[in-house]
Amino acid sequence: MSLEKQKLIMLPGPTNVSERVKKAMTRPIINHRGPEFGRLFLGLREKARSLFQTVGEVVLFSSSGTGGVEAAVWNIIRKGDVAIVPVFGEFSERVAETVELAGGKAVRVKAEYGTTPSLAQLGRAIEARKEFKALFLVHNETSTGTAVQYVEEACRLARAHGAFVVVDAISSLGGYSIPVDGWGIDLCATASQKCIAAPPGMALVSVSERLLKYVKKSPPATRYFDIARYSEYGSRGETPFTPALPIFYALDEALEELLEEGLAKRVKRHEVNSAALYAGLGKLGLKFFAATEVRSRTVVAVRYPAGVDDALFRNKLSEEHGILVAGGFGPFKGKVFRAGCMGLVSGEFVDATVGAVEKTLKSIHGATK
Ligand SMILES: Cc1ncc(COP(=O)(O)O)c(C=O)c1O
């Protein structure tokens, strides 16, 4: 990737894309009801199945990741349904609010931001409810840089009560291995612009057979995100609505790259590089927002040292070093910056980021002394 033309994107999405993926977007526009699209669609869906580690249904929405979350909620929740939602940041709170928008009751299992609810806490919430329709679990809270460490156990607990299990793996799938069939996940959602390293614009959603059966029997109050409709069209290599063709091309190429690398290797690369990023930033004396035991592998949230202005820091990093990081969310705006560690992330990216952060902090401290 040429850094002269393109900034190094160390955001928690969107992330860097390869030249090969960028080039794919310039392929000719085709008839999305023709055989050429059918071949593309079926090939892409197969690749997505490998990413989700499922032999089941995968549907593709021309939407950002939020579309995948909307699909999860609206396909499962009917008026009055109870959903258990661990809430430990902005994205998990949004899931709880979406459940309420759909007429459901969200039972929030809360944890202080920077931590996650414990498995025991979740277990108690489940036991207290017994009857609930679904567990909606955000795996990786992008707003705080924390990751739930017990996804498999949580799935087991919820399934033991017959509930549907939904995992928002938007900022984690591909950086972590999430075996959807192995763990019994009914719906797992991810997005193109994170660990897959494609441009933004597609949501990918795995759907279990029992969920599909339920949706066919009890149609959801959504047209655009009706997963049964996507499944029906998908069986003949189509999407119900006009797909974002250039993003489809790019996603196909990015998944091809991912599978060429191998899922296990990609996951390991994320693990190794985020460890290096935590170590490098830690050596600068920086403190992290997330509690050590729940630190995310794909989003590193860093507390600003006293006296460092967020806008000044990020502008300098961008203008003087060509590196983009994100600011904090809500109450942590100005107090935290977040570095993505996703997709094409490498040792070179990590070294460049740590070096630039060090120089930027020094120049800010120098100027304020
Ligand atoms: C965990 C999580 N859920 C949902 C979303 C929403 O995705 P999008 O911004 O692509 O709609 C994000 C985006 O960063 C996310 O990190």
The ligand as an ORCA input file, in Angstrom:
! r2SCAN-3c Opt
* xyz 0 1
  C     -19.845     -3.625     17.455
  C     -20.464     -2.760     16.399
  N     -21.773     -2.885     16.127
  C     -22.368     -2.141     15.196
  C     -21.666     -1.216     14.451
  C     -22.354     -0.394     13.422
  O     -21.763     -0.629     12.172
  P     -21.886      0.461     10.995
  O     -21.254      1.708     11.461
  O     -21.134     -0.229      9.868
  O     -23.318      0.613     10.686
  C     -20.317     -1.033     14.702
  C     -19.537     -0.021     13.991
  O     -18.405      0.278     14.307
  C     -19.693     -1.836     15.693
  O     -18.397     -1.703     15.948
*
